């Protein structure tokens, strides 16, 4: 079998960030950009923010495709969902699997919450990556609005498995991220495009976050964006190393440990299952 026609899938979500998950272990299927875009589009498939695959690639592997069909390196909310599936399958409390970005370790925290070690953040301009050398990526040269009186400026940049641009603002709700998100995503400074967030630091242990996700648009939640926001906020001395990040879909607990590892903890949800039609 070399196509997705007739293939079973699971529907899951992490804080409303919704996924169609295919278990492709033991098959010869290689997902294409066109396949992923058709699955993600509710007019031609089940519809979702990201299409996720579980594969055999030198062990357990999680593939991630955004709604526009582009394959990307990481997805924190999907990692929790895949970890839950694999742990339930093996009747165990922890699991390891790889992504295009890193090897992830996950474990259960109570009945419905999953923690994932998301790895180490990257701050060097080449690693994010940026198209121009910038020695201090806590503040990068991106401005929105008039040059002499910008509305937003000086965001932080980081790679947490994928590139992120985080603006710190006094009121996250007041920002029209659906309007400027695509402009920043495709800014010439980001050769691989970027996920774009507005972060309102409410206390040393609380951040309100809204996200424009690369290749998707505004999403209810983005796990890697929550990790990026906490790391960038701490680097700018706005928060401690551990905080609750509140997204449109709910809360994630993020900790940037002293050993430089980022731990993300949050819930997962099962939304159903289905089978693609034979003529897909």
SULZISUL-V598590 format. One record per residue. N is the residue number from 1. RES is the residue in one small letter. OMEGA is omega in whole degrees, -180 to 180 (none if undefined). Layout:
# SULZISUL-V598590
n->N res->RES omega->OMEGA
n->N res->RES omega->OMEGA
This chain:
# SULZISUL-V598590
n->1 res->x omega->-176
n->2 res->x omega->177
n->3 res->x omega->180
n->4 res->x omega->-178
n->5 res->x omega->179
n->6 res->x omega->-176
n->7 res->x omega->178
n->8 res->x omega->178
n->9 res->x omega->174
n->10 res->x omega->173
n->11 res->x omega->179
n->12 res->x omega->176
n->13 res->x omega->170
n->14 res->x omega->-177
n->15 res->x omega->179
n->16 res->x omega->172
n->17 res->x omega->-165
n->18 res->x omega->-172
n->19 res->x omega->164
n->20 res->x omega->-173
n->21 res->x omega->177
n->22 res->x omega->172
n->23 res->x omega->-176
n->24 res->x omega->178
n->25 res->x omega->179
n->26 res->x omega->179
n->27 res->x omega->177
n->28 res->x omega->-177
n->29 res->x omega->172
n->30 res->x omega->-176
n->31 res->x omega->176
n->32 res->x omega->177
n->33 res->x omega->179
n->34 res->x omega->177
n->35 res->x omega->-176
n->36 res->x omega->-179
n->37 res->x omega->-180
n->38 res->x omega->177
n->39 res->x omega->-175
n->40 res->x omega->-178
n->41 res->x omega->-179
n->42 res->x omega->177
n->43 res->x omega->-176
n->44 res->x omega->-179
n->45 res->x omega->-179
n->46 res->x omega->-179
n->47 res->x omega->-180
n->48 res->x omega->172
n->49 res->x omega->179
n->50 res->x omega->172
n->51 res->x omega->-175
n->52 res->x omega->175
n->53 res->x omega->169
n->54 res->x omega->-171
n->55 res->x omega->169
n->56 res->x omega->175
n->57 res->x omega->-174
n->58 res->x omega->-175
n->59 res->x omega->-179
n->60 res->x omega->-177
n->61 res->x omega->175
n->62 res->x omega->175
n->63 res->x omega->-176
n->64 res->x omega->175
n->65 res->x omega->177
n->66 res->x omega->-176
n->67 res->x omega->179
n->68 res->x omega->178
n->69 res->x omega->-178
n->70 res->x omega->176
n->71 res->x omega->-178
n->72 res->x omega->-168
n->73 res->x omega->-169
n->74 res->x omega->173
n->75 res->x omega->-175
n->76 res->x omega->-180
n->77 res->x omega->177
n->78 res->x omega->179
n->79 res->x omega->177
n->80 res->x omega->-179
n->81 res->x omega->180
n->82 res->x omega->178
n->83 res->x omega->179
n->84 res->x omega->179
n->85 res->x omega->-176
n->86 res->x omega->178
n->87 res->x omega->177
n->88 res->x omega->-179
n->89 res->x omega->-177
n->90 res->x omega->-179
n->91 res->x omega->-179
n->92 res->x omega->-175
n->93 res->x omega->176
n->94 res->x omega->-176
n->95 res->x omega->171
n->96 res->x omega->174
n->97 res->x omega->-177
n->98 res->x omega->171
n->99 res->x omega->176
n->100 res->x omega->-178
n->101 res->x omega->-170
n->102 res->x omega->168
n->103 res->x omega->-176
n->104 res->x omega->172
n->105 res->x omega->-178
n->106 res->x omega->179
n->107 res->x omega->-179
n->108 res->x omega->172
n->109 res->x omega->-176
n->110 res->x omega->-173
n->111 res->x omega->-170
n->112 res->x omega->-175
n->113 res->x omega->-179
n->114 res->x omega->174
n->115 res->x omega->179
n->116 res->x omega->170
n->117 res->x omega->-173
n->118 res->x omega->177
n->119 res->x omega->-175
n->120 res->x omega->178
n->121 res->x omega->178
n->122 res->x omega->-174
n->123 res->x omega->-178
n->124 res->x omega->-174
n->125 res->x omega->179
n->126 res->x omega->-176
n->127 res->x omega->-176
n->128 res->x omega->-11
n->129 res->x omega->171
n->130 res->x omega->-178
n->131 res->x omega->-179
n->132 res->x omega->178
n->133 res->x omega->174
n->134 res->x omega->-172
n->135 res->x omega->-180
n->136 res->x omega->-176
n->137 res->x omega->169
n->138 res->x omega->180
n->139 res->x omega->180
n->140 res->x omega->-172
n->141 res->x omega->173
n->142 res->x omega->-180
n->143 res->x omega->175
n->144 res->x omega->-179
n->145 res->x omega->-179
n->146 res->x omega->-178
n->147 res->x omega->-177
n->148 res->x omega->179
n->149 res->x omega->-176
n->150 res->x omega->178
n->151 res->x omega->176
n->152 res->x omega->-180
n->153 res->x omega->173
n->154 res->x omega->178
n->155 res->x omega->172
n->156 res->x omega->176
n->157 res->x omega->-179
n->158 res->x omega->171
n->159 res->x omega->176
n->160 res->x omega->-172
n->161 res->x omega->174
n->162 res->x omega->-174
n->163 res->x omega->-179
n->164 res->x omega->175
n->165 res->x omega->-173
n->166 res->x omega->173
n->167 res->x omega->175
n->168 res->x omega->-171
n->169 res->x omega->178
n->170 res->x omega->-177
n->171 res->x omega->-178
n->172 res->x omega->-177
n->173 res->x omega->-175
n->174 res->x omega->-174
n->175 res->x omega->-180
n->176 res->x omega->-174
n->177 res->x omega->178
n->178 res->x omega->179
n->179 res->x omega->-177
n->180 res->x omega->180
n->181 res->x omega->-180
n->182 res->x omega->179
n->183 res->x omega->-179
n->184 res->x omega->177
n->185 res->x omega->-175
n->186 res->x omega->179
n->187 res->x omega->-179
n->188 res->x omega->180
n->189 res->x omega->-177
n->190 res->x omega->-177
n->191 res->x omega->177
n->192 res->x omega->-174
n->193 res->x omega->-176
n->194 res->x omega->166
n->195 res->x omega->-172
n->196 res->x omega->-179
n->197 res->x omega->167
n->198 res->x omega->-174
n->199 res->x omega->176
n->200 res->x omega->179
n->201 res->x omega->-176
n->202 res->x omega->176
n->203 res->x omega->177
n->204 res->x omega->-179
n->205 res->x omega->-178
n->206 res->x omega->179
n->207 res->x omega->170
n->208 res->x omega->-172
n->209 res->x omega->171
n->210 res->x omega->-167
n->211 res->x omega->164
n->212 res->x omega->-174
n->213 res->x omega->180
n->214 res->x omega->178
n->215 res->x omega->-178
n->216 res->x omega->-174
n->217 res->x omega->178
n->218 res->x omega->179
n->219 res->x omega->179
n->220 res->x omega->-180
n->221 res->x omega->174
n->222 res->x omega->-175
n->223 res->x omega->180
n->224 res->x omega->177
n->225 res->x omega->177
n->226 res->x omega->176
n->227 res->x omega->-179
n->228 res->x omega->-177
n->229 res->x omega->-179
n->230 res->x omega->-179
n->231 res->x omega->-179
n->232 res->x omega->179
n->233 res->x omega->179
n->234 res->x omega->179
n->235 res->x omega->178
n->236 res->x omega->177
n->237 res->x omega->179
n->238 res->x omega->-179
n->239 res->x omega->169
n->240 res->x omega->-177
n->241 res->x omega->-180
n->242 res->x omega->-178
n->243 res->x omega->169
n->244 res->x omega->178
n->245 res->x omega->-177
n->246 res->x omega->177
n->247 res->x omega->-180
n->248 res->x omega->-178
n->249 res->x omega->-180
n->250 res->x omega->-171
n->251 res->x omega->168
n->252 res->x omega->173
n->253 res->x omega->-178
n->254 res->x omega->176
n->255 res->x omega->173
n->256 res->x omega->-172
n->257 res->x omega->180
n->258 res->x omega->178
n->259 res->x omega->176
n->260 res->x omega->177
n->261 res->x omega->178
n->262 res->x omega->178
n->263 res->x omega->179
n->264 res->x omega->-180
n->265 res->x omega->179
n->266 res->x omega->-176
n->267 res->x omega->171
n->268 res->x omega->179
n->269 res->x omega->175
n->270 res->x omega->-176
n->271 res->x omega->179
n->272 res->x omega->178
n->273 res->x omega->-179
n->274 res->x omega->179
n->275 res->x omega->177
n->276 res->x omega->-179
n->277 res->x omega->-178
n->278 res->x omega->180
n->279 res->x omega->180
n->280 res->x omega->none
